[in-house]
Amino acid sequence: MTNYKEKLSKITTFMFDYDGVMTDGALTLQHEGQPLRSANVKDGYVLQLAIKLGYRIVIISGGFSKSVQNRFGALNISDVFLGVEDKTVVFDDYVKKHNLQPEEITYMGDDIPDYRVMKKVGLPVCPMDAVEEIKDISLYISDKGGGRGCVRDIIEQVLKVQGKWMTEESFKW
């Protein structure tokens, strides 16, 4: 397996699936049928910090709900693609629009719909509770599960390697 740490210094863009990565994948259905999801506050902090430091944060998810849209709005994440049937189409369009190279991108996914996009990025990563097929193609498997800090894990590692962790910007809110 390639040493993933060698790739951290080139990352400028973080891409994430939502359900199973930013959440634990569990859905609690309300009586009117709307799902309730749980998100990690520590992931939210580091997502906002990464944006403030100039990184791109991109969400590509097959799911859609107003609450998820609201969450990303509150975090100031503008590159959000929800209700996506083919993640590779959104990925290819985004990469072309922003003139990105694969080695600049890390993508964290947890299940089969993420597979083809993960094969295209320089640093495919996943939470510890991802399905085996995703673990098999990941260069890094977080020791944290989906919705349990795996997002913070990979962003924090990149920021540390790039000398941007625990700087003055980390304390300004």
N, C-alpha and C positions, 0 to 999 in steps of 0.2 A: 504494500500500500504506500502511495506517495505520502511524504510528510506534509501534512496540510499546513503546518506552521510556516513553511516557506512561502506559501501563497497569501498569507494574511496581509503582508505589506503592500500588495497591489490592489486591494479591495477598495472600491469607491462606491459600490452599489450593493445594497442588501435587498434581496427579494424573498418574500415569504408567502407561503400558503397561510390561510387563516385557521380554519377548524383543524384541530389536531397539532397545530404548531403554536399559535397564539392562544389557543384554548386547549383544554384537555380532551377535546373531541366529544365530550358528553353534551347532550342536549336535553334540557328539561322543557317539556312542552306545557305551555299555559293552556287553560281551558279553551281559549279561542284559537289554539293551534300555533301561536307564535313561539318560537324556541327561545329559551334563555341560555346564554353562554356566560362563562366565567373567564375573565382575563386577568393577567398578572400585572400588578402595579409596578413592579420592578422592571418588567419588560417595557412598560409604558414610559418610565423615566428614561431608559437608555435609548429608546426610539426617538424621543424628543431631543435628547442630547446629540445623537448622531445627526439629526436634521440641522440642529444649530451649528454643528461642526462642518456642515457642507456635504454630508453623504446623501445619496439618494436612497430613499426607502420606498419600496414598491410592494404592493399587496396584489397577488393574483389568486383569486378564489372562485371556486365553482358555486359557493353559497352566496346568498344575498339576504340581507335584512336591514331594515332602517336602523336598528340599534348598532349594527356593525358599522354602517356608514357614519353614524353619530360618533362612535368611538374614535374612528380615524380622523374625523373633523376636529374633535377635542385634542387629539395628539398632533394636529397640524400636518398630517400625512395626506398629501394631495394626489399621489400616484396610486390610486386605488381602483382595481378592476374587479368587480363583483359579478356573479352570475355568469362566469366565463365557462364556455363549453370546451374550448380547445386552448389550453394555456400556452401552447407553442406559438399560436398566432399572435396573441397579445405580447408575448416575450419577444418574438422576432420584430414586431412593429416598434416596440419600445427601444430595443437595442439599436435598431436602425435610426430612429428619430434622435437618439442621444449619442450616436456614434460611439458605442461602447464595444470594448473587446471582451471576450469570454473571461480572461484572467482578472478583469476588474470586478467580476460579479460573483457573489455567493448567493445561493438559493437554498432555503431550508424548506423541505417538504416532508410529508409523513406517509403518503399513500400513493397508489398507482397513478392517479391523475397528475402527479408531480414528476413522474419518472422521465418523460421525454424532455421537459425543460431542464431538469437536473443534469441530464446527459450533455447539455449545451453550455453549461457554465464552467468557469475555471475552478470553483470551489463548491461542490455539492455537499450539503450537510443536512443532518436530521436530528430530531429529538430521540431520546433513548427508547421511546415506545413506538417508533415508526415500524411499518411492516418490513419484513425481511428483504423484499425486493428493493426497497429504498435504502435500507442499511447496506446492502451489497454494493450499491453504486456511490455511497457517501464516502468522502475522504475524511470526514469527521462525524462521529456520533456523540452528541452531547451526553453528559451524565445526568442531564435534566430532561424531564418529560415535557410533552406538549402542554402549554399553559402553566408550566412549573419552573419557568426561568430559562428555557433553552434559547429563547430569542436574546435575552440579556447575555447569556453565555457567549454566543458567537460574536455579537457586537462588541462586548467588553474585550474579548481577545484581540480583535482587530484594532480597537482603540489603543490598547496597551502596546502592541507591536509597533504601531505608528506614532507612539509618543503623545497620544491625545487623551489619555486616561488620567483623571485626577488633576486636571489643569484648572486654572481659574474659571474657565467656561463651565466646568462641572458644577460649580457652586452658584452660578447666577440664574435666578428664576424670577 
